[in-house]
Amino acid sequence: MATGKVTLLSAGPGELDLLTLRAARLLASADVLLLDDLVNPEIVTLAPQARVIRVGKRGGCKSTPQAFIQRLTLRYARAGRHVVRVKGGEALLFGRAGEELSELRRAQIPFEIVNGISSGFAAAAGLGISLTHRDHCQGVTFVTAHLHDGSEPNWAALAATGTTLAVYMGMSRIDSICAALLAALPDGTPAAVVQSAGTSDERRVLATLATIGAAAREAGLGSPAVILIGDAIGEAALSVEQASPAPVPAAAPAGSDDERRYA
């Protein structure tokens, strides 16, 4: 049997309508779905002929070993199947895609990559802001809260970049992250936590770098969530104000322009 192929598919942060058209087309042709834990389970409806294998990986929970996932991918591809490896968010950002792609190259298995929306972008959209803003910052830095050996990044160096920080997988360390950043950034630096970004369960809280940890706990927010830090995040307060409904005039004459405007 001829060797099959692998599609590394980014499912976005949640709702199925955030999938690209290309992703939907390739799902329809899948023989095997290797499905990450944070992917919307309804995605299987877009792959009616596929065998579905759940290979979830979540911090602090029982997870499928990465080496096993890679062996499974190769096994089905070598059997001539179209394997769609489905990852939440953007597969190329903190999704161990590099390890899986290296394995496919070594095995000479053909593959393609389908990009998607990362939860950091979905979080910014939910807040009604841009992660970059020429009045506030010179870029954006996406960073994971812990390295492979369990240590943390150099937060002081990251603070010095002058960029918006989008911190992934950081809720269990939010206090230590903020403490480290406060050594280089003002207490009042705007910050936000967005939980389940891009889904119908999305929840968010705005605060400052000095108070965001306590604010998130008070609001009951936890993983999966993105922590956003930087002056550009302060635009979220303006977005909330602008989204508030305008008051309806109390005595607009019937049929007037004001009545039609607020109808």
C-alpha positions in Angstrom: 0.0 0.0 0.0 1.3 3.5 -0.9 2.3 5.8 1.9 -0.4 8.1 3.1 0.0 11.7 4.3 -0.3 13.7 7.4 -2.1 17.1 7.8 -1.1 19.1 10.9 -4.3 21.0 11.4 -4.9 24.0 13.6 -8.4 23.9 15.0 -8.5 27.4 16.5 -9.4 28.3 20.0 -12.9 26.9 20.1 -15.9 27.6 18.0 -16.0 25.7 14.7 -16.8 28.8 12.6 -13.2 29.9 13.4 -11.8 27.1 11.3 -10.5 28.0 7.9 -12.3 26.7 4.8 -9.1 24.8 4.0 -9.3 23.0 7.4 -12.9 22.0 6.8 -12.0 20.6 3.4 -9.2 18.5 4.7 -11.2 17.2 7.6 -13.7 15.9 5.2 -11.1 13.7 3.5 -9.5 12.4 6.7 -9.2 8.7 7.4 -7.9 9.1 10.9 -8.3 12.1 13.4 -5.7 12.4 16.2 -7.6 14.8 18.4 -6.1 17.1 21.1 -7.9 17.6 24.3 -8.7 21.3 24.0 -10.2 21.0 20.5 -14.0 21.5 20.2 -15.3 17.9 20.2 -17.9 18.8 17.6 -15.1 19.0 15.0 -15.6 15.2 14.4 -18.8 16.1 12.5 -16.7 17.6 9.8 -14.8 14.3 9.4 -17.6 11.7 9.0 -15.5 8.9 7.6 -12.6 9.2 10.0 -11.6 7.0 12.8 -11.3 9.3 15.9 -8.5 8.8 18.4 -8.3 11.2 21.3 -4.7 12.0 22.3 -5.2 14.7 24.8 -2.3 16.5 26.6 -3.2 18.9 29.4 -1.0 20.3 32.2 -1.5 18.6 35.5 -3.7 15.9 34.0 -3.1 12.4 32.7 -1.9 12.9 29.2 -1.0 10.8 26.1 2.8 10.6 25.8 4.2 12.6 23.0 6.3 9.7 21.7 3.2 7.5 21.5 1.3 10.2 19.5 4.2 10.4 17.0 4.3 6.6 16.6 0.6 6.4 16.1 0.8 9.1 13.4 3.5 7.2 11.5 1.7 3.9 11.8 -1.4 5.1 10.1 0.4 7.2 7.5 2.6 4.2 6.5 -0.6 2.2 6.1 -1.7 4.6 3.4 -4.1 6.7 5.5 -4.7 10.4 5.5 -3.9 11.3 9.1 -5.2 14.6 10.4 -3.4 15.6 13.5 -5.8 18.2 15.1 -4.3 20.7 17.5 -6.1 23.5 19.3 -5.3 27.1 18.5 -2.4 27.6 16.2 -0.5 24.3 15.8 2.8 26.1 15.2 2.6 27.9 18.5 3.4 26.0 21.7 1.8 22.8 20.2 4.9 20.6 20.0 4.5 20.8 16.2 8.3 21.0 15.8 8.8 17.6 17.3 6.1 16.0 15.2 7.3 17.6 12.0 10.9 16.4 12.6 9.6 12.9 13.0 7.7 13.1 9.8 10.7 14.4 7.9 12.9 11.6 9.2 10.3 9.0 8.2 9.9 10.7 4.8 6.1 11.0 5.3 4.5 13.8 3.2 2.7 16.4 5.2 1.0 19.8 5.0 0.3 22.4 7.6 -3.0 24.3 8.1 -2.8 27.4 10.2 -5.4 28.6 12.6 -6.3 31.3 15.1 -4.2 31.2 18.3 -6.0 31.8 21.7 -3.8 34.9 22.1 -5.4 36.5 19.1 -8.9 35.3 20.1 -8.3 36.8 23.6 -7.4 40.2 22.1 -10.5 40.0 19.8 -12.7 39.3 22.8 -11.3 42.4 24.6 -11.7 44.5 21.5 -8.1 45.5 21.2 -5.0 45.0 19.0 -2.0 43.3 20.5 0.2 45.8 18.7 -0.4 49.6 18.8 2.0 52.2 17.6 1.1 54.5 20.5 2.0 51.9 23.1 4.4 49.2 21.9 6.7 48.0 19.1 5.4 44.4 18.8 4.1 41.4 20.6 5.8 38.5 22.3 4.2 35.1 22.7 5.8 33.2 25.5 5.1 30.0 27.5 5.3 30.4 31.3 7.6 27.4 31.8 10.4 25.8 29.9 10.9 22.1 29.2 12.9 21.7 32.4 10.2 23.4 34.5 12.1 26.7 34.9 10.7 30.1 33.9 11.7 32.5 31.1 13.8 35.6 31.8 10.9 37.8 32.7 13.0 40.9 33.2 14.5 40.5 29.7 11.0 40.1 28.2 9.7 43.2 30.0 12.6 45.2 28.5 11.5 44.4 25.0 8.7 47.0 25.2 6.3 44.5 23.6 2.9 43.3 24.6 3.3 40.0 26.4 0.9 37.1 25.6 1.7 34.5 28.3 0.4 30.9 27.6 0.1 28.2 30.2 0.7 30.6 33.0 -2.3 30.6 35.3 -0.6 28.3 37.9 2.3 30.7 38.1 0.6 34.0 37.6 1.7 35.5 40.9 5.4 34.6 40.4 5.2 35.9 36.8 3.7 39.2 37.8 6.3 39.6 40.7 9.1 39.0 38.3 7.7 41.5 35.7 7.1 44.1 38.4 10.8 44.3 38.9 11.0 46.0 35.5 7.5 47.3 34.8 5.3 49.8 36.6 2.6 48.5 39.0 -0.1 50.1 36.9 0.8 48.4 33.6 -2.5 47.1 32.1 -3.1 43.4 32.2 -5.9 41.0 31.4 -6.7 37.3 31.8 -9.0 35.7 29.2 -10.2 32.2 29.9 -11.5 29.9 27.1 -10.9 32.6 24.5 -12.9 32.3 21.3 -15.5 30.0 22.8 -19.0 30.5 24.1 -17.6 30.0 27.6 -15.1 32.9 27.3 -14.6 34.9 30.5 -12.2 37.8 31.0 -11.0 40.2 33.6 -9.0 43.5 33.3 -6.7 44.8 36.0 -3.1 45.9 36.4 0.1 44.0 36.6 0.0 44.4 40.4 -3.5 43.2 40.8 -4.3 40.8 37.9 -3.5 37.7 39.9 -5.9 38.5 42.7 -8.5 39.8 40.2 -8.4 36.5 38.3 -8.7 34.4 41.4 -11.6 36.6 42.6 -13.3 36.1 39.3 -12.7 32.3 39.4 -10.6 32.2 36.3 -8.3 29.4 35.6 -6.8 27.3 32.8 -7.1 27.3 29.8 -6.4 31.0 29.8 -4.0 33.6 28.3 -2.4 36.4 30.3 -2.0 39.6 28.4 0.3 42.4 29.7 1.3 45.7 28.3 0.2 49.3 27.7 -1.8 48.2 24.6 -4.0 46.2 26.9 -5.2 49.4 28.4 -7.2 50.0 25.2 -9.6 47.3 26.4 -11.1 49.7 28.9 -11.8 52.1 26.1 -13.4 49.3 24.1 -15.7 48.4 27.0 -16.8 52.0 27.3 -17.5 52.3 23.6 -19.4 49.1 23.5 -21.9 50.3 26.2 -25.3 51.1 24.6 -26.1 54.8 24.1 -29.0 56.1 26.2 -32.3 56.3 24.4 -33.8 59.9 24.5 -36.8 60.0 26.8 -39.1 62.2 24.7 -38.3 61.7 21.0 -41.3 62.6 18.9 -42.9 59.7 17.1 -41.4 59.1 13.7 -38.4 61.3 14.4 -34.8 60.6 13.3 -33.9 59.9 16.9 -36.6 57.3 17.3 -35.5 55.5 14.1 -31.8 55.6 15.2 -32.5 53.8 18.5 -35.2 51.4 17.2 
